Amino acid sequence: MATTFDAYYYAHGCGRPYQRDGLWLAQFGAVADRIVRDIGPGSVLDVGCAYGLLVETLRERGVEAYGVDVSDYAISQAAPAVQEYVSVGSATEPFGRTYELIVTIEVLEHLPPEQAEP
């Protein structure tokens, strides 16, 4: 599955090119603001984090945020400031620790039905 989420996918499969730019950062910044304001978690895991934009914007707001994604390509595109907080991993594997909040945005619909069901 990880090879599906390559450079071509991020350039053409997200409605508009997915990249670290002002529009995407503003979108994830708004999500981060809402998470901080409405939930106030101390720790967050973004499963399917892609380039780590939510991880980046949450960390800017003082949240201990981490991310995992199945795509080696996506993880390689994370900003240097968050590289140590994002890694290759799957939503179907144990996370290794607990988090106060786990976020999945545009993830579950990509899982085969047998992996998405409890």
Residue pairs with C-beta under 8 A, 6 or more apart in sequence:
1 70
1 110
2 70
2 71
2 72
2 73
2 88
5 50
5 69
5 70
5 71
5 73
5 74
6 71
6 73
7 73
10 17
10 18
10 19
10 50
10 51
10 73
10 74
10 77
11 17
11 18
16 23
18 24
18 50
18 51
19 51
20 51
20 53
20 77
20 79
24 53
25 53
25 56
25 57
28 53
28 54
28 56
28 57
29 57
29 60
31 54
31 57
31 105
32 54
32 57
32 58
32 60
32 61
32 63
33 61
35 41
35 44
35 58
35 63
35 101
35 103
36 58
36 61
36 62
36 63
39 101
41 63
41 99
41 100
41 101
42 63
42 64
42 100
43 63
43 64
43 65
43 66
43 98
43 99
43 100
43 101
44 55
44 58
44 63
44 64
44 65
44 66
44 99
44 100
44 101
44 102
44 103
45 65
45 66
45 67
45 68
45 95
45 99
45 101
45 102
45 103
46 52
46 54
46 55
46 58
46 65
46 66
46 67
46 68
46 103
46 104
46 105
47 67
47 68
47 69
47 89
47 91
47 102
47 103
47 104
47 107
48 68
48 69
48 70
48 91
48 104
48 105
48 106
48 107
48 110
49 55
49 67
49 68
49 69
49 74
49 86
50 69
50 71
50 74
50 77
51 74
51 77
51 78
51 79
52 67
52 75
52 78
52 79
52 82
52 83
52 85
52 86
54 65
54 67
54 103
54 105
55 65
55 66
55 67
55 78
55 82
55 85
55 86
56 78
56 79
56 81
56 82
58 65
59 65
59 81
59 82
59 85
65 85
66 85
66 86
66 87
66 99
67 78
67 82
67 85
67 86
67 87
68 86
68 87
68 88
68 89
68 90
68 91
68 95
69 75
69 86
69 88
69 89
70 88
70 89
70 90
71 88
72 88
75 86
75 87
75 88
78 86
89 95
91 104
91 107
91 108
91 111
91 115
92 111
92 115
95 102
108 116
